[in-house]
Amino acid sequence: MPVNIRYTPALKEHQVTPEPVYRQRRQLLQGLGLGLGAAALSLPAGASVLSGLLGKEGNTGGGQPLTYERPEAYRPDLPRTDEGVATSYNNFYEFGTAKSDPARYAGEMKTRPWTLRIEGEVDRPQTLDVWSWMETQRLEERIYRHRCVEAWSMVIPWLGVPLAALLKAAGPTSRAKYVAFETLHNPAVMRGQSSPYLGGGIDFPYVEGLRIDEAMHPLTLLAVGMYGKTLPNQNGAPVRLVVPWKYGFKGIKSIVRIRLTEEQPPTTWNLLAAHEYGFYANVNPTVDHPRWSQASERFIGAGGLFGSERQPTLMFNGYGEEVASLYQGMDLRKFY
């Protein structure tokens, strides 16, 4: 008779050293001829070391230089996360649940050609060849804070265009109250979609949604690149959503369909665990995840090889002046 034993780990996921940083640290110590007892060694920031070691494994796909502008409004004085970390430590459950799985397995995904369909409550439905469309757009570099629900954050220079520009071109009707998004569904390549075990129990394809006013907000970006280049596969190539005042799972990757709707659309994590992941997913330090606090965060890629000290979580991820008016009069603990 099989016996199920429940194991409760001593550490929560957000307290564990990121796998790429752990691997890099071991390689560096071994190269210096040091044992594990050298863990207390004081080392410099090491961003170039991280980039050199992690970039080989992390930059799957992408890498084509892009021409872009740098609007002053989107260039905050924040230390950027090292590119090797940002492309090696991320969530993309279509390729597995471990943070290193996307960089390890996403290389098989073919992103050329890539079609994006805009439909639903619009006057002018459109089907775009993303790569041809990209060449006609004026791309902007926007340095945004990126906050994950597991209480870690990054600062990433995204390249893209305001989502509003694409939606306006399609002509939303008066009935368009929400915008729904859908990720590519290709279980033959996206290993997480081929198995509930590998994909964390998600019912694919991955879907997300915003209110129309959130989607049309100037901060909401349809990103096609990062760090001056096209997106790597593991970061959502060739086109993804970036909504900087919301938790990262709202930033749906590898989008193939955008549909404007009158009713609130379903969203993947809300369907999977509604008590943990609300539709809005605004960064709010007073609303804890049921399994850990959201009051503080750790900045991944800062403070050298051994991480940074925890810092207080900012309401709306620090973008309150720009977006708080969208939620005036709403109970942000109820509509989490």
C-alpha positions as CSV (number, residue, x, y, z in Angstrom):
1,M,0.0,0.0,0.0
2,P,1.6,3.3,-1.0
3,V,2.1,5.9,1.7
4,N,2.0,9.6,0.9
5,I,4.3,11.6,3.1
6,R,3.9,15.4,3.0
7,Y,7.2,17.3,3.1
8,T,7.2,20.9,4.2
9,P,10.5,22.6,3.1
10,A,12.3,24.8,5.7
11,L,12.7,27.5,3.1
12,K,10.2,29.1,0.8
13,E,11.0,29.4,-2.9
14,H,11.8,33.1,-2.7
15,Q,14.4,32.5,0.0
16,V,16.4,30.1,-2.1
17,T,19.5,31.3,-4.0
18,P,18.7,31.5,-7.8
19,E,20.1,28.5,-9.6
20,P,22.1,30.5,-12.2
21,V,23.8,32.4,-9.4
22,Y,24.4,29.2,-7.4
23,R,26.0,27.5,-10.4
24,Q,28.1,30.6,-11.3
25,R,29.4,30.8,-7.7
26,R,30.4,27.2,-7.7
27,Q,32.2,27.6,-11.0
28,L,34.0,30.7,-9.8
29,L,35.1,29.1,-6.5
30,Q,36.3,26.0,-8.3
31,G,38.2,28.1,-10.8
32,L,40.0,29.8,-7.9
33,G,40.8,26.5,-6.4
34,L,38.6,27.1,-3.4
35,G,36.3,24.7,-1.6
36,L,32.7,25.3,-0.3
37,G,34.3,26.8,2.8
38,A,35.0,29.9,0.8
39,A,31.4,30.9,0.8
40,A,32.1,33.7,3.3
41,L,34.7,35.2,0.9
42,S,33.9,38.9,0.1
43,L,33.7,39.4,-3.7
44,P,33.0,42.4,-5.9
45,A,29.7,43.0,-7.7
46,G,30.7,40.5,-10.5
47,A,28.1,41.5,-13.1
48,S,30.6,40.9,-15.9
49,V,31.3,37.4,-14.5
50,L,27.6,36.6,-14.4
51,S,27.2,37.9,-17.9
52,G,30.1,35.8,-19.2
53,L,29.0,32.5,-17.6
54,L,25.3,32.8,-17.6
55,G,25.0,34.3,-21.1
56,K,26.2,31.2,-22.8
57,E,23.3,29.2,-21.4
58,G,20.8,31.9,-21.0
59,N,20.6,33.7,-24.3
60,T,18.6,31.2,-26.2
61,G,17.4,32.8,-29.4
62,G,17.0,36.5,-29.7
63,G,20.1,38.6,-30.0
64,Q,19.3,40.6,-33.2
65,P,20.2,44.3,-32.5
66,L,17.2,46.7,-32.7
67,T,17.0,50.4,-33.5
68,Y,15.2,52.3,-30.7
69,E,14.7,55.6,-28.9
70,R,15.2,56.3,-25.3
71,P,12.5,58.5,-23.9
72,E,13.6,60.4,-20.8
73,A,10.4,59.5,-19.0
74,Y,11.3,55.8,-18.9
75,R,14.9,56.0,-17.8
76,P,14.8,55.9,-14.0
77,D,18.0,56.0,-11.9
78,L,17.9,52.3,-11.0
79,P,20.6,49.7,-11.3
80,R,19.8,47.3,-14.1
81,T,19.7,43.6,-13.5
82,D,22.5,41.8,-15.3
83,E,21.4,40.5,-18.7
84,G,22.7,37.0,-18.0
85,V,20.5,36.8,-14.9
86,A,17.4,38.2,-16.5
87,T,17.7,35.7,-19.3
88,S,18.5,32.7,-17.2
89,Y,16.2,33.0,-14.1
90,N,12.6,33.4,-15.1
91,N,9.2,31.8,-15.3
92,F,7.8,30.4,-18.5
93,Y,5.8,27.3,-17.5
94,E,5.4,26.2,-21.1
95,F,9.0,25.0,-20.8
96,G,8.9,23.7,-17.2
97,T,8.4,25.0,-13.7
98,A,12.1,25.5,-12.6
99,K,13.5,29.0,-13.1
100,S,16.3,27.6,-15.3
101,D,13.9,25.5,-17.5
102,P,13.0,28.3,-20.0
103,A,16.7,29.0,-20.9
104,R,17.4,25.3,-21.1
105,Y,14.5,24.2,-23.3
106,A,13.1,27.2,-25.2
107,G,15.6,27.1,-28.0
108,E,13.5,24.7,-30.0
109,M,10.7,27.2,-30.4
110,K,10.6,28.7,-33.8
111,T,9.7,32.4,-33.8
112,R,9.8,33.0,-37.6
113,P,7.3,33.4,-39.1
114,W,5.0,34.6,-36.3
115,T,1.4,35.8,-36.7
116,L,-0.5,37.9,-34.2
117,R,-4.2,38.2,-34.5
118,I,-6.3,41.1,-33.1
119,E,-10.0,40.4,-33.1
120,G,-13.2,40.6,-31.1
121,E,-14.8,44.0,-30.3
122,V,-12.9,45.9,-32.9
123,D,-13.9,47.7,-36.1
124,R,-10.8,46.6,-38.0
125,P,-9.6,43.0,-37.1
126,Q,-6.0,42.5,-38.0
127,T,-3.5,39.7,-38.6
128,L,0.1,40.9,-38.3
129,D,3.3,39.3,-39.4
130,V,5.1,40.3,-36.2
131,W,8.6,40.7,-37.8
132,S,7.4,42.8,-40.7
133,W,5.2,44.9,-38.3
134,M,8.2,45.4,-36.0
135,E,10.2,47.0,-38.8
136,T,7.5,49.6,-39.3
137,Q,7.3,50.7,-35.6
138,R,9.2,53.3,-33.6
139,L,10.6,51.2,-30.8
140,E,11.2,52.7,-27.3
141,E,13.6,51.5,-24.6
142,R,11.8,51.6,-21.3
143,I,13.6,50.7,-18.1
144,Y,11.0,49.1,-15.9
145,R,10.9,47.5,-12.5
146,H,9.7,43.9,-12.9
147,R,8.1,42.3,-9.8
148,C,7.5,38.6,-9.4
149,V,4.8,37.3,-7.0
150,E,7.5,35.1,-5.3
151,A,8.8,38.4,-3.7
152,W,11.8,39.0,-6.0
153,S,12.3,41.8,-8.6
154,M,14.5,42.9,-11.5
155,V,15.1,46.1,-13.4
156,I,15.0,45.4,-17.2
157,P,15.4,47.6,-20.2
158,W,12.5,46.5,-22.4
159,L,12.1,47.5,-26.1
160,G,8.7,47.9,-27.6
161,V,5.7,50.0,-28.5
162,P,2.7,51.1,-26.3
163,L,0.0,48.5,-26.6
164,A,-2.4,51.3,-27.0
165,A,-1.0,52.0,-30.5
166,L,-1.8,48.5,-31.7
167,L,-5.3,48.6,-30.2
168,K,-6.2,52.0,-31.6
169,A,-5.2,50.8,-35.1
170,A,-7.8,48.0,-34.7
171,G,-10.5,50.4,-33.6
172,P,-12.1,49.2,-30.3
173,T,-15.9,49.3,-30.3
174,S,-17.9,50.9,-27.5
175,R,-18.5,47.4,-26.2
176,A,-14.8,46.7,-25.7
177,K,-14.3,46.6,-21.9
178,Y,-11.4,44.1,-21.6
179,V,-8.4,42.8,-23.6
180,A,-7.7,39.1,-23.6
181,F,-4.3,37.6,-24.6
182,E,-3.3,34.1,-25.6
183,T,0.1,32.4,-25.8
184,L,1.2,30.0,-28.5
185,H,0.1,26.4,-28.0
186,N,2.6,23.9,-29.4
187,P,3.0,20.9,-27.0
188,A,5.5,19.2,-29.4
189,V,8.0,22.0,-28.7
190,M,6.7,23.5,-25.4
191,R,7.4,20.6,-23.1
192,G,5.4,22.1,-20.3
193,Q,2.3,21.9,-22.4
194,S,2.7,18.2,-23.0
195,S,2.4,17.1,-19.4
196,P,0.5,18.4,-16.3
197,Y,3.6,17.4,-14.3
198,L,6.0,19.4,-16.4
199,G,3.7,22.4,-16.8
200,G,2.7,22.8,-13.2
201,G,-0.9,21.7,-13.7
202,I,-1.8,24.6,-16.0
203,D,-4.6,24.1,-18.6
204,F,-2.8,25.5,-21.7
205,P,-2.8,27.7,-23.7
206,Y,-1.8,30.4,-21.2
207,V,-4.3,33.2,-21.1
208,E,-4.3,36.7,-19.5
209,G,-6.4,39.8,-19.5
210,L,-6.5,43.5,-18.7
211,R,-9.3,46.1,-18.4
212,I,-9.3,48.3,-21.5
213,D,-8.1,51.3,-19.6
214,E,-5.2,49.4,-18.2
215,A,-4.3,48.1,-21.7
216,M,-4.5,51.6,-23.1
217,H,-2.4,53.2,-20.3
218,P,0.9,54.7,-21.6
219,L,3.0,52.5,-19.4
220,T,1.6,49.2,-20.8
221,L,4.1,47.9,-23.3
222,L,4.0,45.3,-26.1
223,A,7.7,44.3,-25.9
224,V,9.7,42.8,-28.7
225,G,13.2,43.2,-27.2
226,M,15.3,43.7,-24.1
227,Y,18.9,44.9,-23.6
228,G,19.0,46.4,-27.1
229,K,18.2,43.2,-28.9
230,T,15.2,41.0,-29.9
231,L,13.7,39.0,-27.1
232,P,15.3,35.6,-26.3
233,N,12.9,32.7,-26.6
234,Q,12.8,32.1,-22.8
235,N,11.7,35.7,-22.2
236,G,8.7,35.5,-24.5
237,A,9.9,35.9,-28.1
238,P,9.0,37.4,-30.4
239,V,6.3,39.5,-28.6
240,R,5.1,39.7,-25.0
241,L,3.3,42.0,-22.6
242,V,4.9,44.2,-19.9
243,V,2.7,45.9,-17.3
244,P,5.1,47.3,-14.8
245,W,2.8,48.0,-11.9
246,K,1.5,44.4,-11.8
247,Y,3.1,41.1,-10.8
248,G,5.1,39.4,-13.5
249,F,2.6,36.6,-14.3
250,K,0.4,39.2,-16.0
251,G,3.2,39.7,-18.6
252,I,2.0,37.0,-21.0
253,K,4.7,35.7,-23.4
254,S,4.9,34.6,-27.0
255,I,1.5,36.1,-27.8
256,V,-0.5,34.8,-30.8
257,R,-3.9,36.3,-30.2
258,I,-5.4,39.5,-28.7
259,R,-9.1,39.7,-28.3
260,L,-11.2,42.6,-27.1
261,T,-14.2,41.6,-25.1
262,E,-17.2,42.9,-23.3
263,E,-16.9,40.5,-20.4
264,Q,-13.9,39.9,-18.1
265,P,-11.8,37.2,-19.7
266,P,-10.4,34.2,-17.8
267,T,-6.8,34.3,-16.7
268,T,-4.6,31.3,-16.2
269,W,-3.4,31.7,-12.6
270,N,-6.8,32.9,-11.5
271,L,-8.3,29.7,-13.0
272,L,-5.7,27.6,-11.3
273,A,-5.7,29.1,-7.8
274,A,-8.2,32.0,-7.5
275,H,-7.5,32.4,-3.8
276,E,-3.8,33.1,-4.5
277,Y,-3.9,35.0,-7.9
278,G,-6.5,37.7,-8.5
279,F,-7.5,39.1,-11.9
280,Y,-5.9,42.5,-11.2
281,A,-2.6,41.3,-9.7
282,N,-1.5,44.9,-8.8
283,V,1.6,45.0,-6.7
284,N,0.3,45.7,-3.2
285,P,2.5,45.1,-0.1
286,T,-0.6,44.9,2.1
287,V,-2.0,41.9,0.3
288,D,0.0,38.8,1.1
289,H,0.2,35.7,-1.0
290,P,-1.3,32.9,1.2
291,R,2.1,31.2,1.4
292,W,4.4,34.2,1.9
293,S,4.5,37.9,2.7
294,Q,4.6,40.5,-0.1
295,A,5.7,43.3,2.2
296,S,9.3,43.1,1.1
297,E,11.3,41.9,-1.9
298,R,14.8,40.9,-3.0
299,F,16.3,42.5,-6.0
300,I,17.8,39.7,-8.2
301,G,21.2,40.5,-9.7
302,A,22.1,43.2,-7.3
303,G,24.6,43.2,-4.5
304,G,27.2,40.9,-6.2
305,L,27.2,37.2,-6.3
306,F,25.4,36.7,-3.0
307,G,22.3,38.7,-3.7
308,S,21.0,41.9,-2.1
309,E,19.3,42.8,1.2
310,R,15.5,42.7,1.2
311,Q,13.7,46.0,0.6
312,P,10.2,47.3,1.2
313,T,7.7,46.5,-1.6
314,L,6.4,49.6,-3.3
315,M,2.7,50.1,-3.9
316,F,1.9,49.6,-7.6
317,N,5.6,48.6,-7.8
318,G,6.6,52.3,-7.6
319,Y,4.2,53.4,-10.4
320,G,1.5,54.8,-8.1
321,E,1.6,58.3,-9.4
322,E,0.9,57.1,-12.9
323,V,-1.7,54.4,-12.3
324,A,-3.4,54.8,-8.9
325,S,-6.2,56.8,-10.5
326,L,-7.3,53.7,-12.4
327,Y,-8.5,52.1,-9.2
328,Q,-10.0,55.1,-7.4
329,G,-12.8,53.9,-5.2
330,M,-11.9,50.2,-5.5
331,D,-11.2,48.0,-2.5
332,L,-7.7,46.8,-3.5
333,R,-7.7,44.0,-0.9
334,K,-10.9,42.6,-2.4
335,F,-9.9,43.2,-6.0
336,Y,-6.3,41.9,-5.7
